[in-house]
Every structure is written in C-alpha cells, then in structure tokens.
Amino acid sequence: MAVDGLIRHERDVAARLLRHYRKHARTLPWRSPPGTPAPDPYRVWLSEIMLQQTTVAAVIPYFESFTARWPTVEALANADEAELMAAWAGLGYYARARNLLACARTVARDHRGRFPETEDALRTLPGVGAYTAAAIAAIAFGKRAVVVDGNVERVVSRLFAIEAPLPGAKPILRDLAGGITPDEHPGDFAQAMMDLGATICTPRNPACGICPLMDDCAARRQGDPARFPVKAARKARPERRGTAWWVQAEGQVWLVRRPDKGLLGGMRALPTGDWCEGERNDTPPLPGRWQAMGTVRHVFTHFALDLSVEALVLPVKPDGARLASLLGDGQYWCVDEIEQAGLPTLFARAAMLVVASETGAPMASGSAA
C-alpha cells in the first residue's frame, strides 16, 4: 500500500500530541488529568459502553446519574434490570444496557469485582468488543493497546491521506494507528487522539491551523483534509411503518415489556403491531372508538420508522391478564407519571402525542367489550 507523506517519526508524533494533551485535555467525569494515575476501571468501562455511537454531551448526565446510583461494579451487578433499563432510557442502542448488566454480574461473580487487565481477558466479558477492550486496557491499566474509534479513524486517515474507503479501510487505519501508538502513557495517547478528532480534526471544517500534528498531515498538504476519510456510497435506508396502541382506563395506560432479544429489547413500551415496509394494515387489538393521535418518525441505524399512534380510553380497566393476552405482557402505569416509566425515545414521543392533547383524555370512552 502506498502511503502519501510518511510521518517523520512515530515517536515525535506521539510526543507532540501528548504535549498538546497535557495543556488542552477535556475535563470529563470519567477521566483522570493527564499524567496522573489511571482512573477506576469501573468508570472507564461504564463511560466507554455509554459512549458507543453516542456523543460526550449526551453521555455526561447519564454517567453522573449511574455512578451516583450505582457507584461500584458490585452495586451495578445487584441492580434491578427494569430499573437499569429505565435509567438508560433515552440513551439509545439498548442492547448496551442489557450487556452492561450482564458484564457487571460477570465481573462481580467471576472476577471478584475486579476487571481483567489484558485485552484478551476483557474481550471475554459481555458487550466488550475489540475497541472497548483496548480502551479499558490502555486507559484504566496503562497497557499498550491500539485504540481506534471513529475520531481516531478520521485523524489517521488524514495523517496518511488514505484513499481506501471505509469500512474496508478499517484494518489499514488500525495498523497505521498502531505504528504511532507509544509504549509510554498509552491511555493519555488514546484519549489525546480522541480529543483531537472531537475538537480539532472534526468531520467538517477541521481547525488545521491549531492542530499539533499539522506538519505531519498528508491530507493537509493535499489541500482538502475534509475529504478524508473516504467513505463508500451509502445504501438507501429502508422505510417502515407501524402503529402504537395507547389503551387508557382510570388514569392508567397499559405498557408492555419488549422481548429481551431484538430492537429496544427489555424496555417498557407501548404495544405495537409489526413494523413493515409498504402500507400498514393494523387491526386494533380491542374494539372501541379509537382516535388517531398523530405519527412519530424515528430513524434507527438500519431503517426509518413512521409510527402512527392510536388511542382508546375505556371507562373501566380491563383485567390485566386479558390485556396481556391481547397486547402483550405488561403492566398499568399512571398517565401522570409516564415520564418516570423509562420509555425509549420513540415511545416517549408517542406517549407525549397523547398526553399533550388538549383535553388530556384523547377521546370519548369506548367499549371494554
């Protein structure tokens, strides 16, 4: 592979970046200041799981809430699953929350509450992949590890002006990142690379004039650093449609618990029909005077969803077992406390369509027959 503008010396690159990091490191609740002892591995692990495909700004309040409520891995291992899923609501990618609990319980049970220190051992834990294992090993335990997230991929692709498109270029970028990763202060270096990508070497309009590596950057010399990383053409995202059912009686609404496996697994939610492409043809699960409340649009990783919300208010609560047989296993929840239900963003927005209606009771009472 031909690489334009080979970096002058890998050690020089690391040294320049570490000097910059010591002066400009972001202050984050899960970090130790540059050059100080590594932080608690529990906090490093928790932050890395939360930060997967999520912004720092979105993660900070969740991290602070979790560590106040569950300050150690043992405390988290003893958490009630429904409470943890509710606390995670709004952060997205809910499989992470299920793996979070499984991992905490594995560490508490099989490792006496101590995280393993090596990448290989860390990768045996639930929900810990190659990137997360490397980040924990480097940041929490000071092990030399090649830590490559989206920010690091962008920095490396520009340093070397890599023309191969992502995602196919990932192995190339990882090898190049390994070439500039130092033996000393690997945790600081990993976080310095992340900071560089997040604050200077940004996707659009990179601030090359203040970059500590500007003299090493092949993409800058070519005059168009924002062109990198090169990305393969995206396929069109499929469009799906579905219906959410709001069944309310005596000031309470029926919420279901979604299956553990699958999208939004284990979360409380409104009952829904299938989500399919093309025209929806959902039959109401109960007879009565249903009212259309509107549509919520939500974009998942692999498809976009238009979810119509239909509401029915009944004069008397049907038996819970009957509703479970028609709508799915769940529970009644007070409408006035719906914000405490821990609904994922899609269903929280669907609920707000109903709650925000003018009367607070979206339609006249229907039949419970």
C-alpha positions as CSV (number, residue, x, y, z in Angstrom):
1,M,0.0,0.0,0.0
2,A,1.4,3.4,-1.0
3,V,1.0,5.9,1.8
4,D,1.4,9.6,0.9
5,G,3.6,11.7,3.2
6,L,5.0,9.2,5.6
7,I,5.2,10.7,9.1
8,R,8.6,11.8,10.0
9,H,8.9,9.7,13.1
10,E,6.3,7.9,15.1
11,R,7.8,8.9,18.5
12,D,7.8,12.5,17.5
13,V,4.1,12.4,16.6
14,A,3.2,10.8,19.9
15,A,5.3,13.3,21.9
16,R,3.8,16.3,20.1
17,L,0.3,15.0,20.7
18,L,0.9,14.2,24.4
19,R,2.4,17.7,25.0
20,H,-0.8,19.2,23.4
21,Y,-3.0,16.9,25.5
22,R,-1.3,17.9,28.8
23,K,-2.3,21.5,28.1
24,H,-5.7,21.0,26.4
25,A,-7.2,17.8,27.6
26,R,-11.0,17.9,28.0
27,T,-12.2,17.7,31.6
28,L,-14.6,14.7,31.7
29,P,-16.2,13.0,34.8
30,W,-14.7,9.6,33.9
31,R,-11.1,10.8,33.3
32,S,-8.0,11.4,35.4
33,P,-6.0,14.5,34.5
34,P,-3.1,13.8,32.1
35,G,-0.1,12.2,33.6
36,T,-1.9,11.1,36.8
37,P,-2.8,7.6,38.0
38,A,-5.4,5.7,35.9
39,P,-9.0,6.2,37.0
40,D,-11.2,3.5,38.4
41,P,-11.6,0.7,35.7
42,Y,-15.4,0.6,36.5
43,R,-15.8,4.3,35.5
44,V,-13.6,3.8,32.4
45,W,-15.7,0.7,31.3
46,L,-19.0,2.4,32.0
47,S,-18.1,5.5,30.1
48,E,-16.8,3.5,27.1
49,I,-20.0,1.5,26.9
50,M,-22.1,4.6,27.1
51,L,-20.0,6.5,24.6
52,Q,-20.5,3.9,21.8
53,Q,-22.3,5.7,19.0
54,T,-23.3,8.5,21.4
55,T,-21.9,12.0,22.0
56,V,-20.0,13.1,25.1
57,A,-22.6,15.8,25.8
58,A,-25.4,13.2,25.8
59,V,-23.4,10.7,28.0
60,I,-22.3,13.0,30.8
61,P,-25.6,13.3,32.7
62,Y,-26.3,9.6,32.3
63,F,-22.8,8.7,33.6
64,E,-23.2,11.0,36.6
65,S,-26.6,9.6,37.4
66,F,-25.4,6.0,37.1
67,T,-22.3,6.4,39.2
68,A,-24.3,8.2,41.9
69,R,-26.9,5.5,41.9
70,W,-24.5,2.5,41.4
71,P,-21.0,3.7,42.4
72,T,-19.3,0.3,42.0
73,V,-19.5,-2.6,39.7
74,E,-20.8,-4.7,42.5
75,A,-23.6,-2.2,43.1
76,L,-24.5,-2.3,39.4
77,A,-24.4,-6.1,39.4
78,N,-27.1,-6.0,42.0
79,A,-29.3,-3.5,40.2
80,D,-32.9,-4.4,39.2
81,E,-33.0,-5.0,35.4
82,A,-36.2,-2.9,34.9
83,E,-34.7,0.0,36.9
84,L,-31.5,-0.1,35.0
85,M,-33.3,-0.2,31.7
86,A,-35.5,2.7,32.8
87,A,-32.4,4.7,33.8
88,W,-30.8,4.1,30.4
89,A,-33.9,5.3,28.6
90,G,-33.2,7.9,26.0
91,L,-29.5,6.9,25.6
92,G,-30.3,4.6,22.7
93,Y,-28.8,1.3,21.5
94,Y,-30.5,-0.6,24.3
95,A,-28.6,-3.8,23.8
96,R,-25.7,-1.9,25.5
97,A,-27.8,-1.7,28.7
98,R,-28.5,-5.4,28.8
99,N,-24.9,-6.2,28.2
100,L,-23.9,-3.6,30.9
101,L,-25.8,-5.6,33.5
102,A,-24.6,-8.9,32.2
103,C,-21.0,-7.7,32.3
104,A,-21.2,-6.2,35.8
105,R,-22.6,-9.5,37.1
106,T,-19.8,-11.4,35.3
107,V,-17.1,-9.2,36.8
108,A,-18.7,-9.4,40.3
109,R,-19.3,-13.2,40.1
110,D,-16.3,-14.5,38.2
111,H,-13.6,-11.8,38.8
112,R,-14.3,-10.8,42.4
113,G,-15.4,-7.4,41.4
114,R,-12.1,-6.6,39.5
115,F,-11.9,-6.0,35.8
116,P,-9.3,-8.1,33.9
117,E,-6.3,-6.1,32.8
118,T,-5.5,-7.6,29.4
119,E,-7.3,-7.1,26.1
120,D,-7.8,-10.8,25.6
121,A,-9.4,-11.3,29.0
122,L,-11.5,-8.1,28.7
123,R,-12.9,-9.3,25.4
124,T,-14.4,-12.4,27.2
125,L,-16.8,-10.0,29.1
126,P,-20.4,-9.5,27.7
127,G,-20.6,-6.4,25.5
128,V,-16.9,-5.8,25.4
129,G,-15.5,-5.8,21.8
130,A,-12.1,-5.1,20.4
131,Y,-12.3,-1.3,20.7
132,T,-13.7,-1.3,24.2
133,A,-11.2,-3.9,25.5
134,A,-8.3,-1.8,24.0
135,A,-9.6,1.4,25.6
136,I,-10.0,-0.1,29.0
137,A,-6.6,-1.8,28.9
138,A,-4.9,1.4,27.8
139,I,-6.8,4.0,29.9
140,A,-7.5,2.0,33.1
141,F,-4.4,-0.3,33.2
142,G,-1.7,1.6,31.3
143,K,-1.3,-1.3,28.8
144,R,-0.1,-0.5,25.3
145,A,-3.1,-1.1,23.1
146,V,-4.2,0.3,19.8
147,V,-7.5,2.2,20.5
148,V,-9.4,3.1,17.3
149,D,-12.8,4.7,17.4
150,G,-14.4,6.9,14.7
151,N,-12.4,10.0,15.8
152,V,-9.1,8.1,15.6
153,E,-10.0,6.7,12.2
154,R,-10.6,10.2,10.9
155,V,-7.3,11.5,12.4
156,V,-5.3,8.6,11.0
157,S,-6.9,8.7,7.6
158,R,-5.9,12.4,7.3
159,L,-2.4,12.0,8.6
160,F,-1.7,9.4,5.9
161,A,-4.2,10.6,3.3
162,I,-5.7,7.1,2.9
163,E,-7.7,6.8,-0.3
164,A,-9.2,3.4,0.5
165,P,-12.9,3.9,1.5
166,L,-14.4,2.9,4.8
167,P,-15.4,0.5,6.1
168,G,-13.0,-1.6,4.1
169,A,-10.1,0.6,5.2
170,K,-10.5,-0.1,8.9
171,P,-7.7,-2.7,9.1
172,I,-5.3,-0.3,7.3
173,L,-6.2,2.5,9.7
174,R,-5.7,0.3,12.7
175,D,-2.3,-0.8,11.5
176,L,-1.2,2.8,11.0
177,A,-2.6,3.8,14.4
178,G,-0.6,1.0,15.9
179,G,2.5,2.5,14.3
180,I,2.2,5.8,16.1
181,T,0.9,4.4,19.5
182,P,3.7,4.8,22.1
183,D,4.7,2.3,24.8
184,E,4.6,5.0,27.5
185,H,1.4,6.8,28.5
186,P,-0.9,4.7,26.2
187,G,-4.0,5.8,28.0
188,D,-3.2,9.5,27.6
189,F,-2.3,8.9,24.0
190,A,-5.6,7.2,23.3
191,Q,-7.6,10.0,24.9
192,A,-5.5,12.6,23.1
193,M,-6.3,11.1,19.8
194,M,-10.0,11.0,20.6
195,D,-9.9,14.6,21.8
196,L,-8.0,15.7,18.6
197,G,-10.7,14.1,16.4
198,A,-13.5,15.5,18.5
199,T,-12.3,19.1,18.9
200,I,-9.8,19.9,16.1
201,C,-9.8,17.3,13.4
202,T,-13.6,17.4,13.1
203,P,-15.6,15.9,10.2
204,R,-16.3,19.3,8.7
205,N,-14.1,22.4,8.7
206,P,-11.1,20.9,10.6
207,A,-9.1,23.5,12.5
208,C,-5.8,22.6,10.9
209,G,-4.2,25.9,12.0
210,I,-4.1,24.9,15.7
211,C,-3.5,21.1,15.2
212,P,-0.4,19.9,16.9
213,L,0.1,17.4,14.0
214,M,-0.4,19.8,11.1
215,D,3.1,19.5,9.9
216,D,2.7,15.7,9.7
217,C,-0.6,15.6,7.9
218,A,-0.6,14.4,4.3
219,A,-4.3,15.4,3.8
220,R,-3.5,19.0,4.8
221,R,-0.6,19.1,2.3
222,Q,-3.0,17.9,-0.4
223,G,-5.2,20.9,0.5
224,D,-8.5,19.1,1.3
225,P,-8.4,17.3,4.6
226,A,-12.2,17.3,5.0
227,R,-12.3,14.8,2.1
228,F,-10.9,12.1,4.4
229,P,-11.8,9.6,5.5
230,V,-13.2,8.4,2.1
231,K,-16.5,6.6,2.6
232,A,-18.2,4.1,0.4
233,A,-21.6,5.2,-1.1
234,R,-24.4,4.5,1.4
235,K,-27.3,2.3,0.5
236,A,-30.8,3.9,0.8
237,R,-32.2,3.4,4.3
238,P,-35.5,1.3,4.2
239,E,-38.7,2.9,5.3
240,R,-41.1,1.1,7.6
241,R,-44.5,1.9,9.1
242,G,-46.3,0.7,12.2
243,T,-48.9,1.5,14.8
244,A,-48.6,2.0,18.6
245,W,-51.7,1.4,20.7
246,W,-52.5,3.6,23.7
247,V,-55.1,1.9,25.9
248,Q,-56.1,4.0,28.9
249,A,-58.5,3.5,31.7
250,E,-59.0,5.1,35.1
251,G,-55.9,7.4,34.5
252,Q,-53.6,4.5,33.7
253,V,-52.2,3.2,30.4
254,W,-51.1,-0.3,29.5
255,L,-47.3,-0.6,28.9
256,V,-45.6,-3.8,27.7
257,R,-42.1,-5.1,28.1
258,R,-40.4,-5.7,24.8
259,P,-38.7,-9.1,24.3
260,D,-35.2,-9.3,25.6
261,K,-33.8,-10.0,22.1
262,G,-34.4,-7.6,19.3
263,L,-34.8,-3.9,18.9
264,L,-35.3,-1.9,22.1
265,G,-35.2,-5.3,23.9
266,G,-36.2,-5.4,27.6
267,M,-37.6,-1.8,27.5
268,R,-41.1,-0.7,28.6
269,A,-43.0,0.4,25.6
270,L,-46.5,1.0,24.1
271,P,-47.9,-2.1,22.4
272,T,-47.4,-2.1,18.7
273,G,-48.2,-4.1,15.6
274,D,-45.5,-5.3,13.2
275,W,-43.2,-2.7,11.6
276,C,-43.2,-3.4,7.9
277,E,-42.4,-1.7,4.6
278,G,-45.3,-0.6,2.4
279,E,-48.7,0.3,3.6
280,R,-49.6,-0.6,7.2
281,N,-52.8,-2.6,7.8
282,D,-53.0,-2.9,11.5
283,T,-56.2,-4.1,13.1
284,P,-57.0,-2.6,16.6
285,P,-56.4,-5.1,19.3
286,L,-59.6,-4.1,21.2
287,P,-63.0,-2.9,20.0
288,G,-63.9,0.7,20.6
289,R,-63.7,4.2,19.4
290,W,-60.0,4.6,18.5
291,Q,-58.6,8.0,17.7
292,A,-55.6,8.8,15.6
293,M,-53.2,11.0,17.6
294,G,-50.5,11.6,15.0
295,T,-47.3,10.0,13.8
296,V,-43.8,9.8,15.3
297,R,-40.8,9.4,12.9
298,H,-37.7,7.8,14.3
299,V,-34.5,6.8,12.5
300,F,-32.8,3.6,13.6
301,T,-29.4,2.5,12.4
302,H,-30.8,0.3,9.6
303,F,-34.2,1.7,8.8
304,A,-36.5,4.7,9.4
305,L,-39.9,4.2,11.0
306,D,-43.2,6.2,10.8
307,L,-45.1,5.1,13.9
308,S,-48.8,6.1,14.0
309,V,-50.3,6.4,17.4
310,E,-53.9,5.3,18.0
311,A,-55.6,5.9,21.4
312,L,-58.5,4.3,23.2
313,V,-59.9,5.4,26.6
314,L,-62.1,2.9,28.4
315,P,-64.4,3.7,31.4
316,V,-63.1,0.7,33.4
317,K,-59.8,-1.0,33.5
318,P,-59.9,-4.4,31.7
319,D,-58.4,-7.3,33.6
320,G,-54.6,-7.2,33.3
321,A,-54.5,-10.8,32.1
322,R,-56.9,-10.1,29.3
323,L,-54.9,-7.1,28.2
324,A,-51.7,-9.2,28.3
325,S,-53.3,-11.7,26.0
326,L,-54.2,-9.0,23.5
327,L,-51.4,-6.5,23.8
328,G,-48.5,-8.3,25.3
329,D,-47.3,-8.9,28.8
330,G,-47.0,-5.7,30.8
331,Q,-48.5,-3.5,33.5
332,Y,-50.7,-0.5,34.1
333,W,-48.8,2.8,34.5
334,C,-50.2,6.1,35.8
335,V,-50.5,8.5,32.9
336,D,-49.5,11.4,35.1
337,E,-46.2,9.7,35.8
338,I,-45.5,8.5,32.3
339,E,-42.2,10.4,32.2
340,Q,-40.9,8.1,35.0
341,A,-41.7,4.9,33.0
342,G,-38.3,5.0,31.3
343,L,-39.7,4.7,27.8
344,P,-37.2,4.8,25.0
345,T,-37.2,7.9,22.9
346,L,-39.6,6.5,20.2
347,F,-42.3,5.6,22.7
348,A,-41.7,8.6,24.9
349,R,-42.5,10.8,21.9
350,A,-45.5,8.7,21.1
351,A,-46.8,9.0,24.6
352,M,-46.4,12.7,24.5
353,L,-48.7,13.0,21.5
354,V,-51.5,11.6,23.7
355,V,-50.6,13.4,26.9
356,A,-50.2,16.7,25.2
357,S,-53.7,16.5,23.6
358,E,-56.0,19.4,24.6
359,T,-58.2,17.5,27.0
360,G,-55.7,15.1,28.5
361,A,-58.3,12.4,27.6
362,P,-57.8,11.9,23.9
363,M,-61.3,10.6,23.1
364,A,-64.6,9.7,24.5
365,S,-64.8,6.5,26.4
366,G,-65.1,3.4,24.3
367,S,-66.4,-0.1,25.0
368,A,-64.5,-2.6,27.0
369,A,-66.3,-5.4,25.4
